[in-house]
Amino acid sequence: MLLTTSTATAINAGLAKEDIVADLFPRLDFAPQGALLVDYEAHADHAVALGNTLPTATTQDAPQFHYQSFGDMDTAAKYTLVMTDPDAPSRTDKKFSEYCHYVVTDVQFADSKGGAIVPEEFNVAESYIGPGPPKGTGLHRYIFLLLKQPQGVSGAQFSKVKERFNWGYGQPGVGIDRWAKENGLTLLAANYFLAENK
């Protein structure tokens, strides 16, 4: 993938189509710093593509990740990868949202342009849980985010996600925005897919 200004524009358009940044980070003026590529490689044609619909059966195992930066990255820095669902149990009923599906901290890149993210090589703080939208609740947005950690701060110092529902805050509609602010994380990239249980 050739990463250009038009790529950043296309990413923003794809995220805006389903109100991804607006719903997760309502006060953030987001400019993508790179492309987060997500692929459920065990299944043909199941790359995550900014809002495509995937069957839940093919997304139950953790996908493969690759980050391609638009510019030079800080290879001394650490990064956090998450997956969250803001539509639990549905897009109009937020009592269980956001639901925390995955947290990997202390990701590092040897190359200033990014590279593969192999979660097992870093700190899997919250193990992967595949999509499980309740029957008849419509399409859920399953969102992957890459965030930069504060300089010198490891994932062990982050506030713990005490419960997957509401990211442990016990307040409907609360999740990654609050957790990221608590831990000084900066959003760099996002990707997502849709899934439902008809």
N, C-alpha and C positions, 0 to 999 in steps of 0.2 A: 504494500500500500504506500503510495506517495503521499507524504504528509505535507500539506500546504494550507494556506489561509482558507482555501475553499473547503478543505477537509474539516477544519474547525467550524466553519459556517454550517456544513452539513451535519456535523455532530450536534451543534446547538439546535438546529431545526428538528432533528430526530428526537432530542430530549424534550423540546417544547411541545411536540405533537401530543405527548401524553402527560404534560405538566410535571416532568420528573424533578427538575431543579426547583420549580416553584412550590411543589408539595413537600419536598424533603428539606430544602434550605430556603425558606420563604424570603429571607432578607439578603440573599447572596446574589451578587452580580457575577455570574460564573463565566469564565473564559477557559475552555479546555486547553490543557497544557500538552496533551497527547491523546493517543487512541488506545483504549483498553479493549483488547481483542479477547473474546471468550468463546470457547468452542467445546461442545460436548462430543469429543472425538470418537467416542464409542459408537456413535450413531451418525450415519451419512447425512450430510446437509443439515447439521444442527448447530451451526455457528449462531451466536447471539448477534443480532443485527439491528440494534436501535429500534426495537418495537415489533420485531417479527413474533409470530405465535408459534410456540413449541409445545408438543405433547408432554404432559407431566411424566409419563412413563419413561421418556428418554432423557429426563433431567434429574434423575434421582441420585446419580453419582456426581461427585464434584467434577467440574469441567477443567479444561486446560486454559491457562492465561498467558497473555503476552502483552507487554506494554511498549508502545512506540512513541517516544517523545518528539514533540515538535522542535525542541531545541536541546541544548546540552543540559543533562541532569547533574545533580550533585550526587556523585557516586559514594560519598561518605555518609549521605543521609539515609534514614530508614523510612519505610513506607508501610501503610496499612491497607489491606484489601478487605472489603466487606460485601455482603449480600444482604439486602433488606427487602421486606414486602410491606408497603404502606397501605395495602388493601385488605387487611385482616380484621374481620372475616369477609368484608366486601368493600368496594370502593366508596359506598355510601354509609357504611357502618364501620367506624374506626375503633371500636372498643378494644380490639386486640392489636391494633397497629401502633407503631410499626412492629413487624415480627422480624427478629434477628435470625438470619439463616446461616451466617458464616462470618468469622472474623479471623484474619491472619495478620499478625503484626511483625515488625522488625524485618520486613522485606528489604533486600538490598540489591542493587544492580552493579555489575562489574563494568558495564558499558554505559557511557554517558547518553546513549540513544535509547536505553532501556533494554528489554530482552524478556525472556521467558520468566514467569513467576511460578516456581514449584513450591507450593505451600509447605510440604513436608520438610523442606530445607530451612524453614523459618519457624515462627511460633504460631501454631494453630490454637488461638485462644478460645474460639467457639467452633466446634466441628461442623462440617457441612450438613445441612438438613435440606433435602430437595423439596420442591414445591408440593403443597398439599391443600390446594384451595377447596373449601367445602363445596359440595354439590349445589349447583344452582346459584352461586354467588357471583357469576360473571367472570370477566377477565381480570386477573391480578397482574400487577406489574412487579417483576422480579428484577431488582436493580443491583448492579455491581458497581462499586466505587473504589477508586484508588486515591488515597489521601497521604499527604506528607506529614511525618511526625516532627515534633519540635526537635531542634538540634540537641543532641545529647540525651534524649529521652527514649527509654525502651518501653516496649509493650507491658513489661512487668509493672511499670509505674502507672499504667492507665487505670481508671476506675473500672471495676469489674462489671460485666453484664450479668446481673443477678438472676434474670429471668428473660427468656426469649420474647415473651409477649411484652409490648411497649418498651423493649430493650431494658426491662427491669424497673422502669420508672413508675409504673402503675397508673399512667395517665394516657387516655386515648389519643392517638395521633402523634405521640412523642417517640423519638427514636434517634436516628443517626445525627441529626442536627445538634441535639443537646449533648450527645455523647462526644461528638467531634469537638464541640466548644469546650467541654470539660477537660479534654485531653490535648487541646491546642493543635488539632489536626486541620490541615488545609486541603481542600478538594482539588484534585488534579484532573481526574478523568472519570467518565461514567459510561455505562452501557446497560442495556436491559432487554428483556423479552417479556412476552405476555403468555399466560397459561390459564386454563380454566378446567373445571370439572362439570361437564354438562349433565 
